[in-house]
Amino acid sequence: HFLDGHKRAALHAMAISPLKFLFQDRYEVFENLDSHGASFWAAVLTDVFFPGLQMPFESIVDLDGGWTWGAVNFLPACRRWGSGANAEALARLSAPSNLGRDWRRLTAGLRP
């Protein structure tokens, strides 16, 4: 569906892409962000900020404790960890013109 694609892109721009950038070298976290991380952040959006919002993700919060891998406050991490590359990655990922673009292309040449 048309709207579902935009919802996926917004969720990735908002949370999943910054987390993938930060955890690209931690396989056990990185590989679970598309499922557990998406479920966690979709639940935050639908249960806390926008009750009634329907997201194109199955909520597994009640079924699987692994969802906590996505529960990382990445904004301070993008300012503190490593070099200024984290802040640059966040700026690139959060630019409205980059909505829906792949995080790897947007952060090419940067390392956390």
Residue pairs with C-beta under 8 A, 6 or more apart in sequence:
1 56
4 56
5 100
6 100
7 55
7 56
8 56
9 99
9 100
10 99
11 38
11 41
11 42
11 45
11 55
11 57
12 100
12 103
13 93
13 94
13 98
13 99
13 100
14 41
15 37
15 41
15 70
15 74
16 33
16 34
16 37
16 38
16 41
16 70
16 103
17 93
17 103
17 106
18 74
18 78
18 89
18 90
18 93
18 103
19 29
19 33
19 37
19 70
19 72
19 74
20 30
20 33
20 103
21 86
21 89
21 93
21 103
21 107
21 110
21 112
22 72
22 74
22 77
22 78
22 81
22 86
22 112
23 29
23 30
23 33
24 30
24 112
25 112
28 69
29 69
32 66
32 69
32 70
33 69
33 70
35 60
36 60
36 64
36 66
36 67
36 68
36 69
36 70
37 67
37 69
37 70
38 57
38 70
39 57
39 58
39 59
39 60
39 61
39 64
39 67
39 70
40 61
40 67
40 68
40 69
40 70
40 71
41 70
42 55
42 57
42 59
43 59
43 61
43 67
45 53
45 55
46 52
46 53
46 54
46 55
46 59
60 67
61 67
75 90
77 86
78 86
78 87
78 89
78 90
79 86
79 87
79 90
80 86
81 112
82 111
82 112
83 111
85 110
85 111
85 112
86 112
88 110
89 106
89 107
89 110
89 112
92 98
92 106
92 107
93 103
93 106
93 107
98 106
